[in-house]
Amino acid sequence: MNILKEKKLPFGISCCYTSANAEVIGSEAYFDQMIEMGAKFAWFFTYMPVGKGAVTELMATAEQREIMYHKIRKKTLLEAYRSPLFMGYHDNQPWNENMLRPCPVLDNPGRLTEIVEKSRAKSTDYQNLESAKEFSDKCVETAEKWAPVADRLWAESHGGCASCGRCARAVNE
């Protein structure tokens, strides 16, 4: 995380809360530490005892799960998913019919900018304010170099798009 922050690369964290750590990773001190380390977002998952030898004692209690539920700020997860920004993501996926070019920033410059501008999303980084366009524009040259390689690899691995018949391009061939 230090390297990502040092290079000013946006990143998030994925946290699995258990009966043994819910109080720690649900604390203000933990959130403050992750923000200080540069995390821009966090996904929290409850531990699931998958596998025959999984430790069921690590499952969060009902009280711990309620505490984690109340940690959600401003909006519920469902409300966040229904926001114009997330709906923009939803409505525009896949960003490209080539699944080797899945990213709206690195692989399809300008696509994120469109979503951000349409949804009127605002940056939460007030110290180093950068527009979505400025951010996306940094990826154009890399995307232009990757696109023909990704397209060639995709074509070689799929033997012609019409063979699967799942995307809009196949329907038109």
MDTraj code that builds the backbone (N, CA, C; nanometers):
import mdtraj as md
import numpy as np

residues = "MET ASN ILE LEU LYS GLU LYS LYS LEU PRO PHE GLY ILE SER CYS CYS TYR THR SER ALA ASN ALA GLU VAL ILE GLY SER GLU ALA TYR PHE ASP GLN MET ILE GLU MET GLY ALA LYS PHE ALA TRP PHE PHE THR TYR MET PRO VAL GLY LYS GLY ALA VAL THR GLU LEU MET ALA THR ALA GLU GLN ARG GLU ILE MET TYR HIS LYS ILE ARG LYS LYS THR LEU LEU GLU ALA TYR ARG SER PRO LEU PHE MET GLY TYR HIS ASP ASN GLN PRO TRP ASN GLU ASN MET LEU ARG PRO CYS PRO VAL LEU ASP ASN PRO GLY ARG LEU THR GLU ILE VAL GLU LYS SER ARG ALA LYS SER THR ASP TYR GLN ASN LEU GLU SER ALA LYS GLU PHE SER ASP LYS CYS VAL GLU THR ALA GLU LYS TRP ALA PRO VAL ALA ASP ARG LEU TRP ALA GLU SER HIS GLY GLY CYS ALA SER CYS GLY ARG CYS ALA ARG ALA VAL ASN GLU".split()
xyz = np.array([
    [0.0820, -0.1186, 0.0000],
    [0.0000, 0.0000, 0.0000],
    [0.0870, 0.1258, 0.0000],
    [0.2007, 0.1169, 0.0657],
    [0.2892, 0.2336, 0.0676],
    [0.3349, 0.2708, -0.0728],
    [0.3660, 0.1703, -0.1529],
    [0.4119, 0.1958, -0.2896],
    [0.2982, 0.2566, -0.3718],
    [0.1784, 0.2017, -0.3590],
    [0.0640, 0.2552, -0.4335],
    [0.0375, 0.4008, -0.3956],
    [0.0436, 0.4295, -0.2661],
    [0.0214, 0.5672, -0.2207],
    [0.1329, 0.6574, -0.2723],
    [0.2570, 0.6095, -0.2618],
    [0.3727, 0.6875, -0.3075],
    [0.3617, 0.7217, -0.4559],
    [0.3112, 0.6275, -0.5356],
    [0.2972, 0.6479, -0.6800],
    [0.1649, 0.7159, -0.7162],
    [0.0866, 0.7523, -0.6120],
    [-0.0428, 0.8201, -0.6296],
    [-0.1416, 0.7370, -0.7127],
    [-0.1375, 0.6049, -0.6913],
    [-0.2290, 0.5147, -0.7601],
    [-0.3498, 0.4884, -0.6704],
    [-0.4699, 0.5068, -0.7214],
    [-0.5876, 0.4814, -0.6380],
    [-0.6026, 0.3311, -0.6131],
    [-0.6387, 0.2966, -0.4904],
    [-0.6593, 0.1560, -0.4576],
    [-0.7582, 0.1457, -0.3427],
    [-0.8134, 0.0283, -0.3288],
    [-0.9040, 0.0005, -0.2197],
    [-0.8571, -0.1211, -0.1434],
    [-0.9286, -0.1527, -0.0381],
    [-0.8935, -0.2682, 0.0439],
    [-1.0150, -0.3596, 0.0551],
    [-0.9879, -0.4855, 0.0715],
    [-1.0914, -0.5850, 0.0919],
    [-1.0693, -0.6427, 0.2311],
    [-1.1715, -0.6370, 0.3148],
    [-1.1580, -0.6800, 0.4540],
    [-1.2612, -0.7873, 0.4861],
    [-1.2137, -0.8949, 0.5426],
    [-1.3029, -1.0018, 0.5862],
    [-1.3144, -0.9923, 0.7383],
    [-1.4325, -0.9612, 0.7875],
    [-1.4459, -0.9522, 0.9322],
    [-1.4943, -1.0844, 0.9895],
    [-1.4395, -1.1153, 1.1054],
    [-1.4670, -1.2405, 1.1748],
    [-1.5045, -1.2091, 1.3190],
    [-1.5389, -1.3117, 1.3940],
    [-1.5682, -1.2915, 1.5358],
    [-1.4435, -1.2452, 1.6102],
    [-1.3255, -1.2764, 1.5554],
    [-1.2004, -1.2408, 1.6216],
    [-1.1494, -1.1014, 1.5864],
    [-1.1972, -1.0417, 1.4759],
    [-1.1408, -0.9115, 1.4354],
    [-1.2437, -0.8028, 1.4083],
    [-1.3719, -0.8306, 1.4235],
    [-1.4756, -0.7331, 1.3877],
    [-1.4597, -0.6007, 1.4625],
    [-1.4249, -0.6067, 1.5897],
    [-1.4104, -0.4828, 1.6672],
    [-1.2918, -0.4008, 1.6179],
    [-1.1872, -0.4677, 1.5717],
    [-1.0686, -0.3962, 1.5235],
    [-1.0950, -0.3343, 1.3870],
    [-1.1365, -0.4150, 1.2882],
    [-1.1529, -0.3588, 1.1535],
    [-1.2805, -0.2784, 1.1383],
    [-1.3648, -0.2797, 1.2400],
    [-1.4831, -0.1949, 1.2387],
    [-1.4633, -0.0659, 1.3166],
    [-1.3438, -0.0455, 1.3667],
    [-1.3187, 0.0722, 1.4512],
    [-1.2818, 0.1950, 1.3686],
    [-1.3062, 0.3117, 1.4259],
    [-1.2669, 0.4378, 1.3622],
    [-1.1156, 0.4409, 1.3426],
    [-1.0416, 0.3875, 1.4392],
    [-0.8945, 0.3874, 1.4303],
    [-0.8485, 0.3092, 1.3072],
    [-0.9137, 0.1961, 1.2779],
    [-0.8777, 0.1161, 1.1605],
    [-0.9076, 0.1927, 1.0322],
    [-1.0277, 0.2529, 1.0253],
    [-1.0632, 0.3330, 0.9075],
    [-0.9629, 0.4464, 0.8887],
    [-0.9314, 0.5159, 0.9975],
    [-0.8354, 0.6269, 0.9893],
    [-0.7001, 0.5782, 0.9396],
    [-0.6557, 0.4618, 0.9882],
    [-0.5267, 0.4068, 0.9455],
    [-0.5282, 0.3714, 0.7968],
    [-0.6368, 0.3103, 0.7483],
    [-0.6445, 0.2736, 0.6072],
    [-0.6487, 0.3982, 0.5179],
    [-0.7194, 0.5013, 0.5628],
    [-0.7232, 0.6274, 0.4881],
    [-0.5847, 0.6896, 0.4866],
    [-0.5184, 0.6892, 0.6004],
    [-0.3817, 0.7428, 0.6081],
    [-0.2875, 0.6666, 0.5153],
    [-0.3092, 0.5362, 0.4998],
    [-0.2249, 0.4550, 0.4121],
    [-0.2606, 0.4748, 0.2646],
    [-0.3715, 0.5474, 0.2376],
    [-0.4048, 0.5825, 0.1000],
    [-0.5242, 0.5125, 0.0397],
    [-0.5897, 0.4238, 0.1130],
    [-0.7054, 0.3527, 0.0585],
    [-0.8178, 0.4508, 0.0271],
    [-0.8767, 0.4357, -0.0913],
    [-0.9847, 0.5234, -0.1355],
    [-1.1225, 0.4616, -0.1123],
    [-1.1292, 0.3294, -0.0985],
    [-1.2555, 0.2624, -0.0714],
    [-1.2264, 0.1304, -0.0034],
    [-1.3294, 0.0712, 0.0534],
    [-1.3136, -0.0575, 0.1215],
    [-1.4380, -0.1426, 0.0989],
    [-1.4142, -0.2708, 0.0809],
    [-1.5220, -0.3681, 0.0735],
    [-1.5104, -0.4547, 0.1982],
    [-1.6206, -0.4739, 0.2674],
    [-1.6198, -0.5565, 0.3868],
    [-1.7044, -0.6802, 0.3619],
    [-1.6470, -0.7935, 0.3960],
    [-1.7149, -0.9216, 0.3783],
    [-1.7169, -0.9939, 0.5111],
    [-1.8232, -1.0646, 0.5369],
    [-1.8293, -1.1453, 0.6578],
    [-1.7674, -1.2823, 0.6294],
    [-1.6961, -1.3342, 0.7260],
    [-1.6307, -1.4642, 0.7132],
    [-1.7353, -1.5729, 0.6918],
    [-1.7075, -1.6612, 0.5972],
    [-1.7923, -1.7770, 0.5716],
    [-1.7077, -1.9022, 0.5898],
    [-1.7538, -1.9986, 0.6686],
    [-1.6745, -2.1193, 0.6961],
    [-1.6807, -2.2197, 0.5805],
    [-1.6113, -2.1895, 0.4724],
    [-1.6130, -2.2735, 0.3539],
    [-1.5083, -2.3847, 0.3696],
    [-1.5467, -2.5063, 0.3399],
    [-1.4571, -2.6206, 0.3487],
    [-1.4844, -2.7027, 0.4734],
    [-1.4546, -2.8297, 0.4673],
    [-1.4865, -2.9205, 0.5777],
    [-1.4151, -2.8849, 0.7071],
    [-1.2926, -2.8329, 0.6966],
    [-1.2168, -2.8006, 0.8175],
    [-1.2300, -2.6563, 0.8617],
    [-1.3220, -2.5824, 0.8012],
    [-1.3361, -2.4404, 0.8331],
    [-1.3778, -2.4206, 0.9784],
    [-1.3288, -2.3151, 1.0372],
    [-1.3539, -2.2853, 1.1777],
    [-1.4834, -2.2039, 1.1906],
    [-1.5881, -2.2690, 1.2386],
    [-1.7176, -2.2003, 1.2502],
    [-1.7170, -2.0953, 1.3612],
    [-1.6265, -2.1085, 1.4570],
    [-1.6189, -2.0105, 1.5662],
    [-1.5785, -1.8715, 1.5166],
    [-1.5220, -1.8643, 1.3958],
    [-1.4827, -1.7344, 1.3411],
    [-1.5988, -1.6592, 1.2761],
    [-1.7139, -1.7226, 1.2656],
    [-1.8301, -1.6534, 1.2087],
    [-1.8690, -1.5392, 1.3027],
    [-1.8932, -1.4222, 1.2442],
    [-1.9314, -1.3059, 1.3242],
    [-2.0660, -1.3309, 1.3912],
    [-2.0781, -1.2802, 1.5131],
    [-2.2048, -1.2944, 1.5853],
    [-2.3075, -1.1981, 1.5259],
    [-2.4334, -1.2186, 1.5616],
    [-2.5388, -1.1280, 1.5150],
    [-2.5105, -0.9857, 1.5617],
    [-2.4631, -0.9700, 1.6843],
    [-2.4304, -0.8366, 1.7370],
    [-2.3171, -0.7722, 1.6566],
    [-2.2137, -0.8499, 1.6237],
    [-2.1021, -0.7965, 1.5443],
    [-2.1476, -0.7581, 1.4045],
    [-2.2339, -0.8383, 1.3463],
    [-2.2837, -0.8062, 1.2120],
    [-2.3679, -0.6786, 1.2154],
    [-2.4453, -0.6603, 1.3225],
    [-2.5250, -0.5376, 1.3341],
    [-2.4338, -0.4154, 1.3465],
    [-2.3282, -0.4272, 1.4233],
    [-2.2320, -0.3172, 1.4382],
    [-2.1710, -0.2830, 1.3029],
    [-2.1311, -0.3841, 1.2262],
    [-2.0714, -0.3592, 1.0947],
    [-2.1742, -0.2951, 1.0010],
    [-2.2991, -0.3360, 1.0110],
    [-2.4053, -0.2761, 0.9293],
    [-2.4140, -0.1253, 0.9550],
    [-2.4033, -0.0868, 1.0811],
    [-2.4146, 0.0550, 1.1167],
    [-2.2910, 0.1349, 1.0792],
    [-2.1833, 0.0683, 1.0398],
    [-2.0621, 0.1392, 0.9981],
    [-2.0778, 0.2013, 0.8599],
    [-2.1763, 0.1567, 0.7833],
    [-2.1985, 0.2132, 0.6502],
    [-2.2354, 0.3594, 0.6665],
    [-2.1666, 0.4460, 0.5933],
    [-2.1868, 0.5905, 0.6066],
    [-2.2766, 0.6447, 0.4963],
    [-2.3610, 0.7366, 0.5304],
    [-2.4443, 0.8152, 0.4406],
    [-2.5471, 0.7340, 0.3633],
    [-2.5067, 0.6243, 0.3014],
    [-2.5991, 0.5462, 0.2188],
    [-2.5799, 0.3983, 0.2477],
    [-2.6871, 0.3231, 0.2274],
    [-2.6734, 0.1785, 0.2354],
    [-2.6019, 0.1307, 0.1102],
    [-2.5553, 0.0091, 0.1118],
    [-2.4881, -0.0463, -0.0052],
    [-2.5830, -0.0469, -0.1249],
    [-2.7083, -0.0821, -0.1025],
    [-2.8053, -0.0837, -0.2116],
    [-2.8248, 0.0565, -0.2683],
    [-2.8326, 0.1580, -0.1816],
    [-2.8453, 0.2955, -0.2286],
    [-2.7232, 0.3369, -0.3106],
    [-2.6053, 0.2954, -0.2656],
    [-2.4828, 0.3275, -0.3393],
    [-2.4851, 0.2613, -0.4765],
    [-2.5259, 0.1347, -0.4821],
    [-2.5329, 0.0646, -0.6108],
    [-2.6330, 0.1289, -0.7060],
    [-2.7354, 0.1941, -0.6528],
    [-2.8378, 0.2581, -0.7360],
    [-2.8004, 0.4016, -0.7737],
    [-2.6873, 0.4493, -0.7258],
    [-2.6459, 0.5864, -0.7556],
    [-2.6133, 0.5996, -0.9045],
    [-2.6193, 0.7215, -0.9585],
    [-2.5892, 0.7401, -1.1010],
    [-2.4513, 0.6871, -1.1420],
    [-2.3518, 0.6994, -1.0558],
    [-2.2179, 0.6506, -1.0907],
    [-2.2168, 0.4980, -1.1052],
    [-2.2699, 0.4268, -1.0064],
    [-2.2721, 0.2806, -1.0155],
    [-2.3637, 0.2332, -1.1277],
    [-2.4748, 0.3023, -1.1484],
    [-2.5639, 0.2635, -1.2581],
    [-2.4956, 0.2870, -1.3928],
    [-2.4115, 0.3903, -1.3995],
    [-2.3332, 0.4127, -1.5206],
    [-2.2407, 0.2952, -1.5482],
    [-2.1770, 0.2441, -1.4424],
    [-2.0939, 0.1249, -1.4576],
    [-2.1798, 0.0089, -1.5053],
    [-2.2901, -0.0121, -1.4388],
    [-2.3799, -0.1228, -1.4718],
    [-2.4246, -0.1171, -1.6172],
    [-2.4710, -0.0008, -1.6582],
    [-2.5287, 0.0136, -1.7914],
    [-2.4258, 0.0065, -1.9044],
    [-2.2994, 0.0256, -1.8723],
    [-2.1959, 0.0291, -1.9757],
    [-2.1083, -0.0956, -1.9808],
    [-2.1382, -0.1931, -1.8995],
    [-2.0580, -0.3151, -1.9048],
    [-2.1187, -0.4115, -2.0045],
    [-2.0384, -0.4841, -2.0777],
    [-1.8925, -0.4719, -2.0771],
    [-1.8489, -0.3435, -2.1477],
    [-1.7361, -0.2917, -2.1055],
    [-1.6822, -0.1682, -2.1627],
    [-1.6343, -0.1904, -2.3050],
    [-1.6068, -0.3148, -2.3368],
    [-1.5508, -0.3497, -2.4659],
    [-1.5874, -0.4947, -2.4917],
    [-1.6143, -0.5313, -2.6123],
    [-1.6477, -0.6708, -2.6422],
    [-1.5275, -0.7629, -2.6272],
    [-1.4086, -0.7057, -2.6233],
    [-1.2868, -0.7823, -2.6005],
    [-1.2656, -0.7893, -2.4495],
    [-1.2801, -0.9076, -2.3932],
    [-1.2688, -0.9241, -2.2489],
    [-1.1259, -0.9091, -2.1976],
    [-1.0304, -0.8908, -2.2872],
    [-0.8936, -0.8596, -2.2467],
    [-0.8761, -0.7081, -2.2305],
    [-0.9837, -0.6340, -2.2530],
    [-0.9827, -0.4881, -2.2376],
    [-1.1011, -0.4473, -2.1491],
    [-1.1019, -0.4951, -2.0226],
    [-1.2187, -0.4760, -1.9368],
    [-1.2268, -0.3431, -1.8609],
    [-1.1186, -0.2703, -1.8515],
    [-1.1147, -0.1536, -1.7636],
    [-1.1625, -0.0260, -1.8333],
    [-1.2531, 0.0503, -1.7682],
    [-1.3020, 0.1734, -1.8301],
    [-1.1981, 0.2855, -1.8313],
    [-1.0880, 0.2672, -1.7621],
    [-0.9828, 0.3692, -1.7597],
    [-0.8635, 0.3237, -1.8425],
    [-0.8021, 0.2144, -1.8021],
    [-0.6777, 0.1696, -1.8644],
    [-0.6977, 0.1135, -2.0052],
    [-0.8085, 0.0476, -2.0293],
    [-0.8300, -0.0181, -2.1578],
    [-0.9227, 0.0571, -2.2522],
    [-1.0021, 0.1465, -2.1990],
    [-1.1016, 0.2191, -2.2777],
    [-1.1060, 0.3651, -2.2324],
    [-0.9967, 0.4392, -2.2539],
    [-0.9903, 0.5774, -2.2053],
    [-1.1098, 0.6599, -2.2534],
    [-1.1576, 0.7415, -2.1621],
    [-1.2717, 0.8266, -2.1937],
    [-1.4028, 0.7706, -2.1428],
    [-1.4103, 0.6400, -2.1281],
    [-1.5365, 0.5795, -2.0836],
    [-1.5690, 0.6195, -1.9394],
    [-1.4694, 0.6161, -1.8505],
    [-1.4932, 0.6575, -1.7130],
    [-1.5294, 0.8060, -1.7079],
    [-1.4602, 0.8856, -1.7877],
    [-1.4884, 1.0292, -1.7919],
    [-1.6342, 1.0535, -1.8263],
    [-1.6870, 0.9812, -1.9244],
    [-1.8275, 0.9955, -1.9634],
    [-1.9208, 0.9658, -1.8461],
    [-1.8924, 0.8571, -1.7755],
    [-1.9774, 0.8156, -1.6628],
    [-1.9704, 0.9187, -1.5506],
    [-1.8498, 0.9630, -1.5186],
    [-1.8326, 1.0608, -1.4107],
    [-1.9025, 1.1914, -1.4451],
    [-1.8842, 1.2390, -1.5671],
    [-1.9482, 1.3648, -1.6059],
    [-2.1006, 1.3526, -1.6079],
    [-2.1506, 1.2428, -1.6605],
    [-2.2955, 1.2229, -1.6668],
    [-2.3562, 1.2110, -1.5270],
    [-2.2862, 1.1418, -1.4350],
    [-2.3392, 1.1214, -1.3004],
    [-2.3088, 1.2385, -1.2067],
    [-2.2219, 1.3293, -1.2540],
    [-2.1784, 1.4451, -1.1735],
    [-2.1069, 1.4030, -1.0462],
    [-2.0368, 1.2894, -1.0536],
    [-1.9590, 1.2418, -0.9389],
    [-1.8463, 1.3404, -0.9120],
    [-1.8096, 1.3518, -0.7869],
    [-1.7039, 1.4441, -0.7464],
    [-1.5913, 1.3674, -0.6794],
    [-1.4704, 1.4146, -0.6979],
    [-1.3546, 1.3552, -0.6333],
    [-1.3609, 1.3789, -0.4831],
    [-1.3131, 1.2821, -0.4074],
    [-1.3046, 1.2999, -0.2623],
    [-1.1618, 1.3300, -0.2201],
    [-1.0723, 1.3426, -0.3156],
    [-0.9327, 1.3765, -0.2862],
    [-0.9175, 1.5275, -0.3029],
    [-0.9377, 1.6007, -0.1958],
    [-0.9364, 1.7458, -0.2035],
    [-0.7957, 1.8051, -0.2030],
    [-0.6966, 1.7272, -0.1647],
    [-0.5598, 1.7785, -0.1617],
    [-0.4951, 1.7759, -0.2994],
    [-0.5261, 1.6751, -0.3787],
    [-0.4663, 1.6595, -0.5111],
    [-0.5767, 1.6429, -0.6148],
    [-0.6662, 1.7403, -0.6201],
    [-0.7829, 1.7317, -0.7064],
    [-0.7428, 1.7076, -0.8520],
    [-0.8016, 1.6055, -0.9096],
    [-0.7748, 1.5678, -1.0481],
    [-0.9074, 1.5265, -1.1092],
    [-0.9392, 1.5807, -1.2239],
    [-1.0650, 1.5451, -1.2890],
    [-1.0552, 1.4030, -1.3454],
    [-1.1710, 1.3448, -1.3721],
    [-1.1739, 1.2114, -1.4324],
    [-1.1042, 1.2140, -1.5678],
    [-1.1199, 1.3230, -1.6425],
    [-1.0550, 1.3354, -1.7726],
    [-0.9035, 1.3379, -1.7576],
    [-0.8528, 1.4158, -1.6618],
    [-0.7081, 1.4206, -1.6398],
    [-0.6549, 1.2826, -1.6025],
    [-0.7284, 1.2138, -1.5155],
    [-0.6899, 1.0795, -1.4738],
    [-0.6903, 0.9844, -1.5937],
    [-0.7982, 0.9851, -1.6700],
    [-0.8106, 0.8951, -1.7855],
    [-0.7094, 0.9261, -1.8944],
    [-0.6831, 1.0545, -1.9153],
    [-0.5897, 1.0935, -2.0211],
    [-0.4496, 1.0354, -1.9999],
    [-0.4144, 1.0067, -1.8761],
    [-0.2828, 0.9486, -1.8479],
    [-0.2708, 0.8062, -1.9022],
    [-0.3838, 0.7451, -1.9321],
    [-0.3848, 0.6054, -1.9762],
    [-0.3961, 0.5886, -2.1277],
    [-0.4166, 0.6968, -2.2008],
    [-0.4429, 0.6879, -2.3445],
    [-0.3293, 0.6187, -2.4190],
    [-0.2075, 0.6623, -2.3988],
    [-0.0947, 0.6046, -2.4732],
    [-0.0799, 0.4553, -2.4452],
    [-0.0906, 0.4175, -2.3179],
    [-0.0791, 0.2756, -2.2821],
    [-0.1942, 0.1955, -2.3428],
    [-0.3137, 0.2519, -2.3388],
    [-0.4303, 0.1835, -2.3960],
    [-0.4154, 0.1643, -2.5465],
    [-0.3637, 0.2657, -2.6143],
    [-0.3448, 0.2564, -2.7593],
    [-0.2433, 0.1486, -2.7964],
    [-0.1440, 0.1287, -2.7126],
    [-0.0441, 0.0244, -2.7385],
    [-0.0996, -0.1145, -2.7072],
    [-0.1826, -0.1246, -2.6034],
    [-0.2368, -0.2536, -2.5633],
    [-0.3504, -0.2993, -2.6554],
    [-0.4303, -0.2073, -2.7059],
    [-0.5490, -0.2430, -2.7847],
    [-0.5196, -0.3389, -2.8996],
    [-0.4225, -0.3120, -2.9870],
    [-0.4013, -0.4060, -3.0972],
    [-0.3507, -0.5426, -3.0498],
    [-0.2722, -0.5423, -2.9438],
    [-0.2228, -0.6698, -2.8899],
    [-0.3402, -0.7481, -2.8309],
    [-0.4207, -0.6811, -2.7496],
    [-0.5363, -0.7468, -2.6886],
    [-0.6342, -0.7962, -2.7945],
    [-0.6560, -0.7156, -2.8980],
    [-0.7480, -0.7558, -3.0043],
    [-0.6965, -0.8784, -3.0791],
    [-0.5660, -0.8811, -3.1043],
    [-0.5072, -0.9969, -3.1716],
    [-0.5204, -1.1216, -3.0844],
    [-0.4863, -1.1090, -2.9560],
    [-0.4951, -1.2232, -2.8646],
    [-0.6391, -1.2725, -2.8512],
    [-0.7319, -1.1785, -2.8451],
    [-0.8734, -1.2148, -2.8323],
    [-0.9211, -1.2894, -2.9575],
    [-0.8844, -1.2373, -3.0743],
    [-0.9239, -1.3019, -3.1995],
    [-0.8632, -1.4417, -3.2102],
    [-0.7362, -1.4559, -3.1735],
    [-0.6697, -1.5866, -3.1804],
    [-0.7321, -1.6865, -3.0842],
    [-0.7711, -1.6406, -2.9671],
    [-0.8228, -1.7333, -2.8664],
    [-0.9709, -1.7650, -2.8854],
    [-1.0392, -1.6881, -2.9689],
    [-1.1820, -1.7110, -2.9876],
    [-1.2191, -1.7539, -3.1290],
    [-1.1233, -1.7704, -3.2140],
    [-1.1472, -1.8257, -3.3472],
    [-1.2516, -1.7521, -3.4292],
    [-1.2620, -1.6259, -3.4105],
    [-1.3642, -1.5486, -3.4823],
    [-1.4848, -1.5302, -3.3936],
    [-1.5319, -1.4135, -3.3861],
    [-1.6383, -1.3782, -3.2920],
    [-1.7686, -1.4519, -3.3205],
    [-1.7980, -1.4771, -3.4446],
    [-1.9270, -1.5379, -3.4781],
    [-1.9423, -1.6774, -3.4182],
    [-1.8295, -1.7406, -3.3796],
    [-1.8373, -1.8769, -3.3300],
    [-1.9117, -1.8886, -3.1967],
    [-1.9064, -1.7848, -3.1133],
    [-1.9757, -1.7993, -2.9847],
    [-2.1178, -1.7450, -2.9907],
    [-2.1418, -1.6406, -3.0687],
    [-2.2751, -1.5856, -3.0856],
    [-2.3316, -1.5114, -2.9663],
    [-2.2464, -1.4734, -2.8684],
    [-2.2980, -1.4117, -2.7462],
    [-2.2971, -1.2596, -2.7458],
    [-2.2162, -1.1979, -2.8272],
    [-2.2069, -1.0514, -2.8193],
    [-2.2720, -0.9866, -2.9429],
    [-2.2868, -0.8556, -2.9361],
    [-2.3507, -0.7806, -3.0448],
    [-2.2735, -0.7961, -3.1754],
    [-2.1413, -0.8014, -3.1651],
    [-2.0593, -0.8145, -3.2830],
    [-2.0866, -0.9475, -3.3550],
    [-2.1027, -1.0538, -3.2795],
    [-2.1288, -1.1865, -3.3390],
    [-2.2630, -1.1858, -3.4127],
    [-2.3594, -1.1182, -3.3571],
    [-2.4924, -1.1115, -3.4186],
    [-2.4838, -1.0419, -3.5532],
    [-2.3970, -0.9406, -3.5647],
    [-2.3832, -0.8639, -3.6879],
    [-2.2966, -0.9313, -3.7934],
    [-2.2210, -1.0340, -3.7563],
    [-2.1326, -1.1014, -3.8540],
    [-2.2101, -1.2000, -3.9396],
])
top = md.Topology()
chain = top.add_chain()
for i, resn in enumerate(residues, 1):
    res = top.add_residue(resn, chain, resSeq=i)
    for name in ("N", "CA", "C"):
        top.add_atom(name, md.element.get_by_symbol(name[0]), res)
traj = md.Trajectory(xyz[None], top)
